[in-house]
Amino acid sequence: MLYNQLPRSSDLKKHIKQNNLHKEITKRRIYWTSAVICAILWSWLYIVDVGRLANIALVAYFTITLVMTIIVSISALIFTYAILYLRNSYKRNKDYKWVFKAVFIWAFAEAFVAWAVAFMWMGKNGSVDNILPFSTLTPFIVISPLKYISRFVGFYGLSSVVMVGIALLVKKELRKYALPYWSILIVLSAVGWYAYRVPSGAKIKTTIVSEQLGEAKQIETDQSKLIITPEYGLDDFSIGSPQKRFADSNHNYYYIGSRQDATSTGHKNVLVFGSRDHGFIKEQDKNRLIVGGEHLSFWVEGMLRIISPTTVSDFQVRRAVVKGNNNIELFAIDDGVVVGSAVCSSIIAPEDYRHFANKGASMLTNSASLEIFKGSRLFNWQHRGFAKFMAVANARPFLQSSNNWQAFAIDKDGNQLTAIDPSNTQLVNVQTNHNKTLYTYVGEWLVYVGIIIVVYDIYKYRRKISKLYN
């Protein structure tokens, strides 16, 4: 009787085959959904000014297409396995603990994607922490009231807690956790706002500048205590008196910007701090370069040397920048105002500005030259989102001056104080802050916990397999 109840061999094989087919279909759906989302988030690559990337448009578009394919493939593959890992984990442990585990794992997955995508761009002027976090939704989430959660969970953590929350609403079997989970997020965001609502710094009148590259004009100083110029905004003033860049004034003021210096090994981008009374006070070489814009990866350079050697030589002359060896230091105007400044590409490196805030910066600035992006709306949303994250997560005002792009000022809560188009300047009264957030102190702690969980699960799995065969 028992024998008759057992499934026939053919039925068992058919069941296994159908189960494997179902798993493969699910895997492909997850992969292609992830690939489409990542492709949209990276689609601004096709809008960039290819003429500035390569002297031959066909070579530039071919390179961009190849890079885009690799970026999307790597990102989608990592996200797919992260989702499958979480699905299998839920099948084993169907309780509320899984929700917390999912938050840590997804934060790790997003960080891993950002690192893996950047790793393929590694070149002689690259660095292992030169991440490309464009496959995350954090730059869009910071426009919502949930942005204050970032003060506790960081960049990848903010995207992770929201993504898990969306998953709880979408998956029927998980909806029982949705109400308490979203309630916790709302309370956490409210606490994040309330705890840092009162700033501890001084106010400083600051001028931001937006102008066209190569068309620098004299800047009115008005009653400004600090002036932020765009990237290369001090190019024509490195020899002689830099005060020619600014209108006559009877009061001392400070300024921040950058200039390009030619050396025997190539061009350097130098961040400059100065004042009316003392001229250039501090100069530091830029140490975070734009991948594909200021340096090439090993494999891209190797490929281009084969298919278009002139493109490489043209890039080295027009675009390549020599990387600085030291980290950028803070610039103290007085006890109440300490500035953490960087140049251009640091806008997509949250860790740079967290480091500034942790070291004592009371306000954050960036000097950029963004003509290559040709006014891409998608890049603008992401780029502005990064700035808002830096401001909110560290509870510091963030100001950027730009070439061929809007200059803007954001307060510590991510609210836009002002934005101006080229060619204009704007005086804004900025409230600085010295209070440090949890994120400022500990960084991406959710990512670190996620790594520990994954490593532990792999260890347990290998032990289980080992016992089965022993």
C-alpha positions in Angstrom: 0.0 0.0 0.0 2.8 2.4 0.9 4.6 1.5 -2.3 1.5 2.5 -4.4 1.5 5.9 -2.6 5.1 6.7 -3.6 5.4 8.9 -6.7 6.6 7.2 -9.9 10.0 8.0 -11.1 8.7 9.7 -14.2 6.4 11.9 -12.1 9.2 12.8 -9.8 11.5 13.8 -12.7 8.6 15.8 -14.2 8.1 17.6 -10.9 11.8 18.4 -10.5 11.9 19.6 -14.0 8.9 21.9 -13.6 10.3 23.2 -10.3 13.7 24.0 -11.9 11.9 25.7 -14.8 9.9 27.8 -12.4 13.0 28.8 -10.5 14.7 29.7 -13.8 11.8 31.8 -15.0 11.7 33.6 -11.6 15.4 34.3 -11.8 15.2 35.7 -15.3 12.3 38.0 -14.3 14.2 39.4 -11.4 17.3 39.8 -13.5 15.6 41.7 -16.4 13.5 43.8 -14.0 16.7 44.8 -12.2 18.5 45.4 -15.6 15.8 47.7 -16.8 15.8 49.8 -13.6 19.6 50.0 -13.7 19.6 50.9 -17.4 17.2 53.8 -16.7 19.3 55.1 -13.8 22.4 55.1 -15.9 20.8 56.3 -19.2 22.3 59.8 -18.8 25.6 58.2 -20.1 24.1 58.6 -23.7 23.5 62.3 -23.2 27.1 63.2 -22.2 29.1 65.3 -24.6 31.0 62.5 -26.5 33.1 65.1 -28.2 34.8 65.8 -24.8 35.3 62.1 -24.1 36.8 61.2 -27.5 37.8 63.0 -30.7 35.9 60.3 -32.7 32.1 60.2 -31.9 31.8 56.6 -33.1 34.5 55.4 -30.7 32.9 57.3 -27.8 29.4 55.8 -28.4 30.9 52.3 -28.8 32.8 52.7 -25.5 29.7 54.1 -23.7 27.5 51.2 -25.0 30.1 48.6 -23.9 30.4 50.3 -20.5 26.7 50.6 -20.1 26.2 46.9 -20.9 28.8 45.8 -18.4 27.4 48.2 -15.7 23.8 47.0 -16.2 24.8 43.3 -16.3 26.9 43.4 -13.2 24.3 45.4 -11.2 21.4 43.2 -12.3 23.3 40.0 -11.5 24.2 41.1 -8.0 20.7 42.4 -7.3 19.2 39.1 -8.6 21.2 36.9 -6.3 20.5 39.2 -3.4 16.8 38.9 -4.0 17.0 35.1 -4.4 19.1 34.9 -1.3 16.4 36.8 0.7 13.6 34.7 -0.8 15.3 31.5 0.3 16.0 33.0 3.7 12.3 33.9 4.2 11.3 30.3 3.3 13.5 29.0 6.1 12.5 31.6 8.7 9.1 33.2 8.2 9.0 35.6 11.1 9.7 39.3 11.8 13.4 38.8 12.2 13.6 38.3 8.4 12.5 41.9 7.9 15.5 43.2 9.8 17.8 40.8 8.0 16.5 42.0 4.7 17.4 45.6 5.5 21.0 44.7 6.3 21.4 42.4 3.2 19.9 45.0 0.8 22.1 47.7 2.1 25.1 45.5 1.5 23.9 44.6 -2.0 23.6 48.2 -3.0 27.0 49.0 -1.6 28.5 46.0 -3.4 27.0 47.0 -6.7 28.5 50.5 -6.3 31.9 49.1 -5.6 31.8 46.4 -8.2 30.7 48.8 -11.0 33.5 51.2 -10.0 36.1 48.4 -9.7 35.8 47.7 -13.4 36.9 51.3 -13.9 40.1 50.8 -11.9 43.1 52.5 -13.5 46.5 53.8 -12.5 44.8 57.0 -11.1 41.8 55.1 -9.6 41.2 54.0 -6.0 39.3 51.1 -4.4 36.9 53.5 -2.6 36.1 55.5 -5.8 32.5 54.2 -5.9 29.7 54.8 -8.5 26.5 54.7 -6.5 24.0 55.5 -9.3 22.1 52.2 -9.0 20.5 53.2 -5.8 17.3 55.1 -5.1 18.7 57.2 -2.3 19.1 60.4 -4.4 15.4 60.3 -5.1 14.3 59.3 -1.6 15.9 62.3 0.0 13.2 64.5 -1.5 10.7 62.8 0.8 10.0 63.2 4.5 11.8 59.9 5.1 15.1 61.7 4.4 15.9 62.2 8.1 16.3 58.5 8.5 19.6 58.9 6.7 21.0 60.5 9.9 20.8 57.0 11.5 21.3 54.5 8.6 23.4 56.3 6.0 23.3 56.3 2.2 22.7 52.7 1.3 20.7 52.2 4.5 18.2 54.9 3.5 17.5 53.1 0.2 17.4 49.8 1.9 14.8 50.6 4.5 12.5 52.0 1.9 13.0 49.2 -0.6 12.2 46.6 2.1 9.2 48.6 3.0 8.0 48.6 -0.6 8.5 44.8 -0.7 6.3 44.4 2.4 3.5 46.2 0.7 3.9 44.3 -2.6 4.2 40.7 -1.4 1.0 39.4 0.0 2.5 37.1 2.5 4.6 40.0 4.0 1.9 42.6 4.3 1.2 41.7 7.9 4.6 43.4 8.7 3.9 46.5 6.6 2.0 48.6 9.2 4.4 48.3 12.1 7.4 48.6 9.8 6.3 51.8 8.2 5.2 53.2 11.6 8.8 52.6 12.8 10.2 54.4 9.7 7.9 57.5 10.2 8.8 57.7 13.9 12.5 57.3 13.1 12.4 60.1 10.5 10.6 62.4 13.0 13.2 61.7 15.6 15.9 62.4 13.0 14.4 65.8 12.4 13.7 66.7 16.0 17.1 65.7 17.4 19.0 68.0 15.0 16.4 70.8 14.6 18.5 73.4 16.5 21.9 74.1 14.8 24.9 74.9 16.9 27.0 76.8 14.4 27.3 80.4 13.3 25.7 82.2 10.3 27.9 83.2 7.4 27.1 85.2 4.4 28.3 83.2 1.4 28.3 83.9 -2.4 27.8 81.1 -4.8 28.7 81.4 -8.5 27.3 79.9 -11.7 29.1 80.7 -14.9 30.1 79.3 -18.3 33.5 77.5 -18.5 36.2 79.8 -19.8 34.0 82.9 -19.3 35.0 83.9 -15.8 33.8 87.3 -14.7 34.6 89.5 -11.8 32.6 88.5 -8.8 30.9 91.1 -6.6 31.9 90.6 -3.0 29.1 92.7 -1.4 29.0 91.8 2.3 30.1 88.2 1.6 32.4 86.5 4.1 32.9 83.5 1.9 32.9 83.1 -1.9 32.7 79.7 -3.6 33.9 79.7 -7.2 33.4 76.8 -9.7 36.0 74.2 -10.7 38.8 75.9 -12.6 37.3 79.2 -11.4 40.8 80.5 -10.4 42.6 79.3 -13.6 43.5 82.8 -14.8 44.5 84.1 -11.3 47.1 81.7 -10.2 49.9 84.1 -11.2 49.8 87.6 -9.8 47.0 88.9 -7.6 44.0 86.5 -7.3 42.0 89.5 -6.0 41.5 90.5 -9.6 38.8 87.8 -9.7 36.8 89.8 -7.1 35.5 93.3 -7.1 37.2 95.8 -4.8 36.1 95.6 -1.2 37.0 97.3 2.1 36.4 94.1 4.2 38.3 90.8 4.3 36.6 87.8 2.7 37.6 84.2 2.0 37.3 82.3 -1.2 37.4 78.6 -2.4 37.8 77.3 -5.9 40.2 75.4 -8.1 42.7 75.9 -10.8 44.5 73.7 -13.3 48.2 73.5 -13.2 50.4 72.0 -15.9 53.3 69.8 -14.7 55.9 67.5 -16.3 53.7 64.5 -15.6 50.4 66.1 -16.8 47.7 68.4 -15.5 46.8 68.8 -11.9 43.5 70.1 -10.5 44.3 72.1 -7.4 41.8 73.1 -4.7 42.6 76.6 -3.5 41.6 78.4 -0.3 42.4 82.0 0.1 41.4 85.4 1.4 41.5 89.1 0.3 44.1 90.0 2.9 46.5 87.0 2.4 45.9 85.7 -1.1 46.3 81.9 -1.5 46.4 80.4 2.0 46.2 76.6 1.2 46.5 74.6 -2.0 45.7 70.9 -2.2 45.8 68.5 -5.3 42.5 66.9 -6.1 42.7 63.2 -5.2 39.3 61.8 -6.3 39.1 61.7 -10.1 36.1 61.2 -12.4 36.2 57.7 -13.9 36.0 58.0 -17.6 36.3 61.8 -17.4 39.7 62.4 -15.8 41.2 58.9 -15.9 40.7 55.7 -17.8 40.4 52.2 -16.5 43.1 49.6 -17.5 40.8 47.6 -19.8 39.2 50.7 -21.5 42.6 52.2 -22.1 43.9 48.9 -23.5 40.9 48.5 -25.8 41.2 52.0 -27.1 44.9 51.7 -27.7 44.0 48.8 -30.1 40.9 50.3 -31.9 41.7 54.0 -31.7 45.2 55.0 -30.3 44.6 58.7 -31.2 41.6 58.7 -28.7 43.9 57.7 -25.9 46.5 60.4 -26.7 43.7 62.9 -27.1 42.3 62.0 -23.8 45.6 62.3 -22.1 46.1 65.8 -23.4 42.6 67.2 -23.0 41.0 65.3 -20.1 43.5 63.3 -17.9 44.3 64.7 -14.5 47.2 63.7 -12.2 45.9 62.3 -8.9 46.9 64.0 -5.7 48.4 61.8 -3.0 46.9 63.3 0.2 43.3 63.7 1.5 41.7 67.1 1.3 42.0 69.0 4.6 39.5 71.3 6.3 39.6 75.1 5.9 38.9 77.0 9.2 37.6 80.6 8.7 37.1 81.0 12.4 35.9 79.0 15.4 32.3 79.1 14.3 32.9 78.2 10.6 35.0 75.3 9.4 34.6 74.4 5.7 34.8 70.9 4.2 35.4 71.4 0.5 36.0 69.1 -2.4 36.1 69.3 -6.2 33.4 68.0 -8.6 33.5 64.1 -8.4 33.3 64.0 -4.6 29.6 65.0 -5.1 29.0 61.2 -5.7 31.2 60.1 -2.8 29.2 60.4 0.4 32.2 59.1 2.4 34.2 62.2 1.5 31.8 64.6 3.1 31.1 62.3 6.1 34.8 62.4 6.7 34.7 66.2 6.6 31.8 66.4 9.0 33.4 63.9 11.4 36.6 65.9 11.4 34.8 69.1 12.4 33.4 70.8 9.3 30.4 72.9 10.0 29.5 73.5 6.4 30.2 71.5 3.1 31.0 72.9 -0.4 31.7 71.6 -3.8 33.3 73.3 -6.9 32.2 71.6 -10.1 32.4 71.8 -13.9 29.5 69.9 -15.4 29.5 70.9 -19.0 30.0 67.4 -20.2 26.5 66.3 -18.9 24.8 68.7 -21.3 22.0 69.6 -18.9 20.7 66.0 -18.4 17.6 66.1 -16.2 18.2 62.6 -14.9 21.7 63.4 -13.9 20.6 66.6 -12.3 18.1 64.8 -10.1 20.7 62.3 -9.0 23.4 64.9 -8.6 21.2 67.2 -6.6 20.0 64.2 -4.6 23.6 63.4 -3.6 24.0 66.9 -2.4 20.8 66.7 -0.3 21.9 63.5 1.2 25.2 64.9 2.2 23.4 67.9 3.8 20.7 65.9 5.6 22.7 62.8 6.7 25.5 65.0 8.2 23.1 67.9 9.3 25.3 70.4 7.5 24.5 73.0 4.8 25.8 72.1 1.4 26.7 74.7 -1.2 27.9 74.2 -4.8 29.2 76.5 -7.4 29.3 75.2 -11.0 30.4 75.8 -14.6 27.6 75.3 -17.2 25.1 74.2 -14.5 23.0 75.6 -11.7 24.8 76.7 -8.5 22.7 76.0 -5.4 22.7 76.2 -1.6 20.9 73.6 0.6 20.4 73.9 4.4 21.1 71.1 6.9 17.6 69.7 6.4 17.9 69.3 2.7 15.8 72.4 1.9 17.0 74.5 -1.1 17.9 78.0 0.0 18.6 79.2 -3.6 19.6 78.1 -7.1 21.0 80.2 -9.9 21.7 79.6 -13.6 24.8 80.7 -15.5 26.0 83.4 -15.4 25.0 84.7 -12.0 26.0 85.0 -8.4 23.9 84.9 -5.3 24.5 86.0 -1.7 23.0 83.6 0.8 23.0 83.6 4.6 24.0 80.1 5.6 23.5 78.6 9.1 26.3 76.2 10.0 26.2 73.4 12.4 28.6 71.4 14.6 26.2 68.7 15.9 27.2 65.3 14.6 24.7 62.6 13.5 25.0 58.8 14.1 25.9 58.4 10.4 28.6 61.1 10.7 30.2 59.1 13.5 29.9 55.5 12.3 29.2 55.6 8.5 27.5 52.8 6.6 27.1 50.5 9.6 24.1 48.6 8.0 26.5 47.6 5.2 29.0 46.2 7.7 26.4 44.2 9.5 25.1 42.9 6.2 28.6 41.7 5.3 28.8 39.8 8.6 25.4 38.1 8.1 26.3 37.0 4.6 29.7 35.6 5.7 28.1 33.8 8.6 25.4 32.3 6.4 28.0 31.1 3.9 30.0 29.6 6.8 26.8 27.7 8.1 26.0 26.5 4.6 29.5 25.1 4.0 29.4 23.4 7.4 26.1 21.8 6.6 27.4 20.5 3.2 30.5 19.2 4.9 28.5 17.2 7.4 26.4 15.7 4.7 29.5 14.3 2.9 31.3 13.2 6.0 
